[in-house]
Amino acid sequence: MKDDRKSRTQKKNEARALQKLGEQLVAISSEQLKGIDISDDLRNAVIVAGKTKSHGARRRQLQYIGTLMRDIDPGPIQNALENFRLGDHQKILAFKKIEKWRDGLKEGNRVLIEEILNNYPNAERQRLTQLARNARNEYEAEKGVKSSRILFRYLKQISDL
């Protein structure tokens, strides 16, 4: 007959994993925390841990969070945290794409204007070409980055809509 009880090591490893998950909860913003369905006790403990500066007190608070998490299913919390990470990654990729567009337009890539207009029909051709021309002229004259910033803002605006 096999014994289904967990060893002390298994229990400690599970407790550490829950505490690490609690640390991830403490690291997210309060807006993101509101979007996760957790108990009020756990939410309050996470908020207190975020405000705690003392190393020892913070460590005890994280242990308390781990204790509270033993009574709940960590799956939805893990999924929510993963969605936040993926969302941040998507924002970074979009930002880099806009930077690449701006740099290409600044260097005189006219084909890029057509690509942007095809992908974002709400973009105004005249405004886009004017901003690209201004940024290119400024870039070639090495006068500054004002037009380049304006072009970047416009590209970001049309891609967010």
DOMAR-515925 format. One record per residue (C-alpha): residue number from 1; x, y, z; residue in three letters. Coordinates in pm, whole numbers, m for minus. Layout:
<sites>
<site><resi>NUM</resi><east>X</east><north>Y</north><up>Z</up><resn>ALA</resn></site>
...
</sites>
This chain:
<sites>
<site><resi>1</resi><east>0</east><north>0</north><up>0</up><resn>MET</resn></site>
<site><resi>2</resi><east>148</east><north>332</north><up>m114</up><resn>LYS</resn></site>
<site><resi>3</resi><east>154</east><north>630</north><up>120</up><resn>ASP</resn></site>
<site><resi>4</resi><east>9</east><north>948</north><up>m43</up><resn>ASP</resn></site>
<site><resi>5</resi><east>152</east><north>1185</north><up>216</up><resn>ARG</resn></site>
<site><resi>6</resi><east>407</east><north>1443</north><up>109</up><resn>LYS</resn></site>
<site><resi>7</resi><east>755</east><north>1449</north><up>249</up><resn>SER</resn></site>
<site><resi>8</resi><east>877</east><north>1750</north><up>446</up><resn>ARG</resn></site>
<site><resi>9</resi><east>1098</east><north>1847</north><up>154</up><resn>THR</resn></site>
<site><resi>10</resi><east>803</east><north>1846</north><up>m86</up><resn>GLN</resn></site>
<site><resi>11</resi><east>601</east><north>2061</north><up>154</up><resn>LYS</resn></site>
<site><resi>12</resi><east>889</east><north>2308</north><up>195</up><resn>LYS</resn></site>
<site><resi>13</resi><east>943</east><north>2331</north><up>m180</up><resn>ASN</resn></site>
<site><resi>14</resi><east>573</east><north>2399</north><up>m237</up><resn>GLU</resn></site>
<site><resi>15</resi><east>574</east><north>2664</north><up>37</up><resn>ALA</resn></site>
<site><resi>16</resi><east>879</east><north>2832</north><up>m122</up><resn>ARG</resn></site>
<site><resi>17</resi><east>711</east><north>2828</north><up>m463</up><resn>ALA</resn></site>
<site><resi>18</resi><east>400</east><north>2993</north><up>m318</up><resn>LEU</resn></site>
<site><resi>19</resi><east>617</east><north>3252</north><up>m142</up><resn>GLN</resn></site>
<site><resi>20</resi><east>795</east><north>3328</north><up>m473</up><resn>LYS</resn></site>
<site><resi>21</resi><east>455</east><north>3371</north><up>m637</up><resn>LEU</resn></site>
<site><resi>22</resi><east>367</east><north>3610</north><up>m354</up><resn>GLY</resn></site>
<site><resi>23</resi><east>686</east><north>3807</north><up>m423</up><resn>GLU</resn></site>
<site><resi>24</resi><east>576</east><north>3842</north><up>m785</up><resn>GLN</resn></site>
<site><resi>25</resi><east>239</east><north>3973</north><up>m665</up><resn>LEU</resn></site>
<site><resi>26</resi><east>416</east><north>4233</north><up>m451</up><resn>VAL</resn></site>
<site><resi>27</resi><east>623</east><north>4344</north><up>m752</up><resn>ALA</resn></site>
<site><resi>28</resi><east>325</east><north>4431</north><up>m976</up><resn>ILE</resn></site>
<site><resi>29</resi><east>146</east><north>4766</north><up>m977</up><resn>SER</resn></site>
<site><resi>30</resi><east>m164</east><north>4830</north><up>m769</up><resn>SER</resn></site>
<site><resi>31</resi><east>m372</east><north>4860</north><up>m1089</up><resn>GLU</resn></site>
<site><resi>32</resi><east>m261</east><north>4516</north><up>m1202</up><resn>GLN</resn></site>
<site><resi>33</resi><east>m326</east><north>4378</north><up>m854</up><resn>LEU</resn></site>
<site><resi>34</resi><east>m686</east><north>4501</north><up>m874</up><resn>LYS</resn></site>
<site><resi>35</resi><east>m733</east><north>4290</north><up>m1187</up><resn>GLY</resn></site>
<site><resi>36</resi><east>m645</east><north>3966</north><up>m1010</up><resn>ILE</resn></site>
<site><resi>37</resi><east>m921</east><north>3779</north><up>m826</up><resn>ASP</resn></site>
<site><resi>38</resi><east>m773</east><north>3711</north><up>m481</up><resn>ILE</resn></site>
<site><resi>39</resi><east>m907</east><north>3721</north><up>m127</up><resn>SER</resn></site>
<site><resi>40</resi><east>m915</east><north>4049</north><up>63</up><resn>ASP</resn></site>
<site><resi>41</resi><east>m672</east><north>3913</north><up>325</up><resn>ASP</resn></site>
<site><resi>42</resi><east>m419</east><north>3824</north><up>58</up><resn>LEU</resn></site>
<site><resi>43</resi><east>m467</east><north>4156</north><up>m123</up><resn>ARG</resn></site>
<site><resi>44</resi><east>m411</east><north>4350</north><up>202</up><resn>ASN</resn></site>
<site><resi>45</resi><east>m103</east><north>4141</north><up>286</up><resn>ALA</resn></site>
<site><resi>46</resi><east>42</east><north>4211</north><up>m60</up><resn>VAL</resn></site>
<site><resi>47</resi><east>m22</east><north>4585</north><up>m21</up><resn>ILE</resn></site>
<site><resi>48</resi><east>143</east><north>4588</north><up>323</up><resn>VAL</resn></site>
<site><resi>49</resi><east>443</east><north>4396</north><up>187</up><resn>ALA</resn></site>
<site><resi>50</resi><east>479</east><north>4651</north><up>m92</up><resn>GLY</resn></site>
<site><resi>51</resi><east>493</east><north>4935</north><up>160</up><resn>LYS</resn></site>
<site><resi>52</resi><east>727</east><north>4758</north><up>404</up><resn>THR</resn></site>
<site><resi>53</resi><east>1085</east><north>4881</north><up>382</up><resn>LYS</resn></site>
<site><resi>54</resi><east>1257</east><north>4686</north><up>662</up><resn>SER</resn></site>
<site><resi>55</resi><east>1422</east><north>4369</north><up>530</up><resn>HIS</resn></site>
<site><resi>56</resi><east>1317</east><north>4148</north><up>822</up><resn>GLY</resn></site>
<site><resi>57</resi><east>961</east><north>4275</north><up>831</up><resn>ALA</resn></site>
<site><resi>58</resi><east>929</east><north>4235</north><up>455</up><resn>ARG</resn></site>
<site><resi>59</resi><east>1060</east><north>3877</north><up>475</up><resn>ARG</resn></site>
<site><resi>60</resi><east>805</east><north>3792</north><up>746</up><resn>ARG</resn></site>
<site><resi>61</resi><east>528</east><north>3954</north><up>543</up><resn>GLN</resn></site>
<site><resi>62</resi><east>626</east><north>3748</north><up>237</up><resn>LEU</resn></site>
<site><resi>63</resi><east>618</east><north>3434</north><up>452</up><resn>GLN</resn></site>
<site><resi>64</resi><east>270</east><north>3534</north><up>566</up><resn>TYR</resn></site>
<site><resi>65</resi><east>164</east><north>3579</north><up>204</up><resn>ILE</resn></site>
<site><resi>66</resi><east>298</east><north>3230</north><up>130</up><resn>GLY</resn></site>
<site><resi>67</resi><east>95</east><north>3095</north><up>421</up><resn>THR</resn></site>
<site><resi>68</resi><east>m223</east><north>3262</north><up>295</up><resn>LEU</resn></site>
<site><resi>69</resi><east>m161</east><north>3124</north><up>m54</up><resn>MET</resn></site>
<site><resi>70</resi><east>m157</east><north>2765</north><up>71</up><resn>ARG</resn></site>
<site><resi>71</resi><east>m536</east><north>2783</north><up>102</up><resn>ASP</resn></site>
<site><resi>72</resi><east>m602</east><north>2902</north><up>m255</up><resn>ILE</resn></site>
<site><resi>73</resi><east>m545</east><north>2772</north><up>m607</up><resn>ASP</resn></site>
<site><resi>74</resi><east>m233</east><north>2947</north><up>m742</up><resn>PRO</resn></site>
<site><resi>75</resi><east>m322</east><north>2870</north><up>m1106</up><resn>GLY</resn></site>
<site><resi>76</resi><east>m530</east><north>3182</north><up>m1178</up><resn>PRO</resn></site>
<site><resi>77</resi><east>m267</east><north>3404</north><up>m1013</up><resn>ILE</resn></site>
<site><resi>78</resi><east>10</east><north>3247</north><up>m1221</up><resn>GLN</resn></site>
<site><resi>79</resi><east>m197</east><north>3295</north><up>m1538</up><resn>ASN</resn></site>
<site><resi>80</resi><east>m265</east><north>3660</north><up>m1456</up><resn>ALA</resn></site>
<site><resi>81</resi><east>104</east><north>3729</north><up>m1386</up><resn>LEU</resn></site>
<site><resi>82</resi><east>201</east><north>3558</north><up>m1713</up><resn>GLU</resn></site>
<site><resi>83</resi><east>m53</east><north>3770</north><up>m1902</up><resn>ASN</resn></site>
<site><resi>84</resi><east>100</east><north>4086</north><up>m1751</up><resn>PHE</resn></site>
<site><resi>85</resi><east>446</east><north>3974</north><up>m1863</up><resn>ARG</resn></site>
<site><resi>86</resi><east>323</east><north>3895</north><up>m2215</up><resn>LEU</resn></site>
<site><resi>87</resi><east>145</east><north>4230</north><up>m2233</up><resn>GLY</resn></site>
<site><resi>88</resi><east>463</east><north>4414</north><up>m2136</up><resn>ASP</resn></site>
<site><resi>89</resi><east>656</east><north>4216</north><up>m2395</up><resn>HIS</resn></site>
<site><resi>90</resi><east>403</east><north>4311</north><up>m2664</up><resn>GLN</resn></site>
<site><resi>91</resi><east>437</east><north>4679</north><up>m2570</up><resn>LYS</resn></site>
<site><resi>92</resi><east>815</east><north>4659</north><up>m2596</up><resn>ILE</resn></site>
<site><resi>93</resi><east>792</east><north>4496</north><up>m2939</up><resn>LEU</resn></site>
<site><resi>94</resi><east>546</east><north>4762</north><up>m3060</up><resn>ALA</resn></site>
<site><resi>95</resi><east>774</east><north>5038</north><up>m2930</up><resn>PHE</resn></site>
<site><resi>96</resi><east>1075</east><north>4891</north><up>m3113</up><resn>LYS</resn></site>
<site><resi>97</resi><east>870</east><north>4860</north><up>m3432</up><resn>LYS</resn></site>
<site><resi>98</resi><east>777</east><north>5230</north><up>m3413</up><resn>ILE</resn></site>
<site><resi>99</resi><east>1141</east><north>5322</north><up>m3350</up><resn>GLU</resn></site>
<site><resi>100</resi><east>1244</east><north>5121</north><up>m3656</up><resn>LYS</resn></site>
<site><resi>101</resi><east>980</east><north>5299</north><up>m3868</up><resn>TRP</resn></site>
<site><resi>102</resi><east>1095</east><north>5639</north><up>m3746</up><resn>ARG</resn></site>
<site><resi>103</resi><east>1459</east><north>5562</north><up>m3819</up><resn>ASP</resn></site>
<site><resi>104</resi><east>1373</east><north>5427</north><up>m4164</up><resn>GLY</resn></site>
<site><resi>105</resi><east>1164</east><north>5733</north><up>m4251</up><resn>LEU</resn></site>
<site><resi>106</resi><east>1433</east><north>5960</north><up>m4116</up><resn>LYS</resn></site>
<site><resi>107</resi><east>1685</east><north>5792</north><up>m4348</up><resn>GLU</resn></site>
<site><resi>108</resi><east>1457</east><north>5841</north><up>m4650</up><resn>GLY</resn></site>
<site><resi>109</resi><east>1284</east><north>5503</north><up>m4693</up><resn>ASN</resn></site>
<site><resi>110</resi><east>978</east><north>5600</north><up>m4904</up><resn>ARG</resn></site>
<site><resi>111</resi><east>853</east><north>5239</north><up>m4929</up><resn>VAL</resn></site>
<site><resi>112</resi><east>799</east><north>5245</north><up>m4555</up><resn>LEU</resn></site>
<site><resi>113</resi><east>536</east><north>5519</north><up>m4592</up><resn>ILE</resn></site>
<site><resi>114</resi><east>326</east><north>5290</north><up>m4815</up><resn>GLU</resn></site>
<site><resi>115</resi><east>367</east><north>5003</north><up>m4569</up><resn>GLU</resn></site>
<site><resi>116</resi><east>251</east><north>5221</north><up>m4279</up><resn>ILE</resn></site>
<site><resi>117</resi><east>m45</east><north>5354</north><up>m4478</up><resn>LEU</resn></site>
<site><resi>118</resi><east>m147</east><north>4999</north><up>m4575</up><resn>ASN</resn></site>
<site><resi>119</resi><east>m126</east><north>4875</north><up>m4216</up><resn>ASN</resn></site>
<site><resi>120</resi><east>m293</east><north>5181</north><up>m4063</up><resn>TYR</resn></site>
<site><resi>121</resi><east>m557</east><north>5333</north><up>m4294</up><resn>PRO</resn></site>
<site><resi>122</resi><east>m631</east><north>5605</north><up>m4035</up><resn>ASN</resn></site>
<site><resi>123</resi><east>m286</east><north>5756</north><up>m4102</up><resn>ALA</resn></site>
<site><resi>124</resi><east>m280</east><north>6074</north><up>m4310</up><resn>GLU</resn></site>
<site><resi>125</resi><east>m44</east><north>6045</north><up>m4607</up><resn>ARG</resn></site>
<site><resi>126</resi><east>28</east><north>6416</north><up>m4628</up><resn>GLN</resn></site>
<site><resi>127</resi><east>105</east><north>6453</north><up>m4260</up><resn>ARG</resn></site>
<site><resi>128</resi><east>319</east><north>6140</north><up>m4253</up><resn>LEU</resn></site>
<site><resi>129</resi><east>527</east><north>6246</north><up>m4555</up><resn>THR</resn></site>
<site><resi>130</resi><east>567</east><north>6598</north><up>m4416</up><resn>GLN</resn></site>
<site><resi>131</resi><east>683</east><north>6471</north><up>m4074</up><resn>LEU</resn></site>
<site><resi>132</resi><east>919</east><north>6222</north><up>m4241</up><resn>ALA</resn></site>
<site><resi>133</resi><east>1064</east><north>6497</north><up>m4465</up><resn>ARG</resn></site>
<site><resi>134</resi><east>1114</east><north>6731</north><up>m4168</up><resn>ASN</resn></site>
<site><resi>135</resi><east>1283</east><north>6456</north><up>m3966</up><resn>ALA</resn></site>
<site><resi>136</resi><east>1505</east><north>6361</north><up>m4262</up><resn>ARG</resn></site>
<site><resi>137</resi><east>1610</east><north>6724</north><up>m4322</up><resn>ASN</resn></site>
<site><resi>138</resi><east>1684</east><north>6769</north><up>m3954</up><resn>GLU</resn></site>
<site><resi>139</resi><east>1880</east><north>6441</north><up>m3946</up><resn>TYR</resn></site>
<site><resi>140</resi><east>2088</east><north>6530</north><up>m4252</up><resn>GLU</resn></site>
<site><resi>141</resi><east>2164</east><north>6878</north><up>m4118</up><resn>ALA</resn></site>
<site><resi>142</resi><east>2243</east><north>6732</north><up>m3772</up><resn>GLU</resn></site>
<site><resi>143</resi><east>2036</east><north>7008</north><up>m3610</up><resn>LYS</resn></site>
<site><resi>144</resi><east>1856</east><north>6812</north><up>m3340</up><resn>GLY</resn></site>
<site><resi>145</resi><east>1578</east><north>6565</north><up>m3277</up><resn>VAL</resn></site>
<site><resi>146</resi><east>1260</east><north>6774</north><up>m3246</up><resn>LYS</resn></site>
<site><resi>147</resi><east>1107</east><north>6663</north><up>m3577</up><resn>SER</resn></site>
<site><resi>148</resi><east>1212</east><north>6306</north><up>m3510</up><resn>SER</resn></site>
<site><resi>149</resi><east>1024</east><north>6314</north><up>m3179</up><resn>ARG</resn></site>
<site><resi>150</resi><east>715</east><north>6458</north><up>m3345</up><resn>ILE</resn></site>
<site><resi>151</resi><east>729</east><north>6184</north><up>m3610</up><resn>LEU</resn></site>
<site><resi>152</resi><east>766</east><north>5919</north><up>m3338</up><resn>PHE</resn></site>
<site><resi>153</resi><east>463</east><north>6056</north><up>m3148</up><resn>ARG</resn></site>
<site><resi>154</resi><east>254</east><north>6053</north><up>m3466</up><resn>TYR</resn></site>
<site><resi>155</resi><east>357</east><north>5696</north><up>m3549</up><resn>LEU</resn></site>
<site><resi>156</resi><east>273</east><north>5590</north><up>m3194</up><resn>LYS</resn></site>
<site><resi>157</resi><east>m64</east><north>5766</north><up>m3214</up><resn>GLN</resn></site>
<site><resi>158</resi><east>m170</east><north>5598</north><up>m3538</up><resn>ILE</resn></site>
<site><resi>159</resi><east>m56</east><north>5256</north><up>m3421</up><resn>SER</resn></site>
<site><resi>160</resi><east>m248</east><north>5284</north><up>m3092</up><resn>ASP</resn></site>
<site><resi>161</resi><east>m579</east><north>5378</north><up>m3254</up><resn>LEU</resn></site>
</sites>
